[in-house]
Each structure stands twice: as C-alpha cells, then as structure tokens.
Amino acid sequence: MRISLILLGLLALTACKEEELTSVAPIRGLKTHLIEEAKDSTLRRFPAVLEPTSLNTLSFEVAGKLEAVELEVGQRVQAGQKLLSLDTTSFQLQLDNAEAGIVAAQAARNNAADDFARQQDLFERGTITKVARDNAESEAIATNARLEQAIKARDSALETLSKTTIASPIDGVINAVDAISFSTVSPGAPMVSLYAPDAFEISFSVNFETASQLVVGTPATIRLADLPDVSTAEQKPATGAEQKSATWCRALGRDALK
C-alpha cells in the first residue's frame, strides 16, 4: 500500500513537470507613440467685409436733363451697354445749327472765291484798282477761315452729343445708383458705380498684442466665416515697433467664392 502511494506521487510530479515544460508564454501587443514638439496655433476672429477690388464711378461730362433711370443695385451689365442718357433735344439743336452754319459758310466762301476771280481778271485788264482786287482777295481768305470755324463747331457739337450717354466700360455689377429720373445733372456728379464680379478683397486690422505673437513671415490661414470652404494662406506683414496694429488684405477671385 505504501509503495502504491509513493508511485502515485511520483507520477503526479512528473505530469506537472511535463505541463510546465510544454506551456508557451502568450504574445502581448506593443503600442508605440511618437513624441514630438507640438506647433502652437491661435484662432482669432475679426470682423471684415468682402468688398470689390476696384469700384468704377461714372458721371456725365456735360450738363443736362436725365431721361428715365432703369438701373437697380445688383444688376449685371455688359461692356458697352448704355446705362444712362440725357435729353438730347438741345444738343441736337446745337448740331443742326452747326451744320446749317457750314452750309452758309460754304456758300459765302464760294461767292467770295468767284468774286476774287472776277476782280483779278478786271485788275489784269486795268479796269479796277489794286485796292479793289486786294479787298476781294481778303474777303475770300476770310470766308474760307469762317468755313473752317463752322466745321470745327459742327465737330464739337457732335462730340458733345456723344457725351449725353453713359455706357458701361466693363462687364460688371451695379453697386450704387445716384441718378434720379428726369433730374438736372451737372458735369462730374456721380451717377452710377459698378464693379467687376471676378475680384474681391477683405481687409481687417489685427491689434498689436496679437500681431506681436507672430514672427515676420509666419504663415497664417485666413478663412471666411460665411464661406468656411474658402481659405487662403498669408504671411504676417512687417510691422514697426511703433505700429499698434497690422492690416491684413487679401484679394479673392471669383472662382474662390463660388
């Protein structure tokens, strides 16, 4: 009986030893982390207005009475399209008078030329004096000069008539309309302003405390609050020690604002 117990104990020890020898340690996963210096970034919000890069203000070069104004803010216009016009009644009358003056000056010039030719013939025959001949020549020269003046007056009237309309110089959008239908306007008074729809800009001021946190040349991203998909990379402008704020300005094309 004692021998049997000893044998059972030896068998149990042998089995435990074999199990310890055949067991495999489990594989444990290893997580790695890359440690590097984080870049500091600051988010600031500034009020700004999106404005056209350039604004064209149009006015008349001559005084007159406006015709009906049919323009609206935001209206798109084409280059060469007539925007405003003056009543041309008085300007057309000036042109008609100038053209009539040319006809009269031509007739006077022709008569003076014919008279001078007759006086020259009579002078050569010895019928009239040299004084009469010279007077006829002077009249011919004077009437020719008056004809030239009449032609210039007609050209001036034509040019003035051409200034009674305002046409759009570009393909653009109406920004403001100051003209009032059937009112009397003076030369140089602003009538309408428009801008090109393919170029805009935004500008805003950054206080000195915020600007001083950046180094000249540090990149900064400007993003529109109303158009979060529109952003542009800029660099901090140079600022003097005495400057209390830095002004940022960026032009955006039409494609960026779609």
Buried (B, 14 or more C-beta within 10 A) or exposed (E): EEEEEEEEEEEEEEEEEEEEEEEEEEEEEEEEEEEEEEEEEEEEEEEBEBEBBEEBEBBBEBEBBBBEBEBEEEBEBEEEEEBBBBBBEBBEEBBEEBBEBBEEBBEBBEEBBEBBEEBBEBBEEEEBEEEEBEBBBEBBEEBBEBBEEBBEBBEEBBEBBEBBBBBBEBBBBBBBBBBEEEEEBEEEEEBBBBBBBBBBBBEBBBEBEEBEEBEEEEEBEBEBEEEEEBEBEBEBBEBEEEEEBBEBEBEBEEEBBE
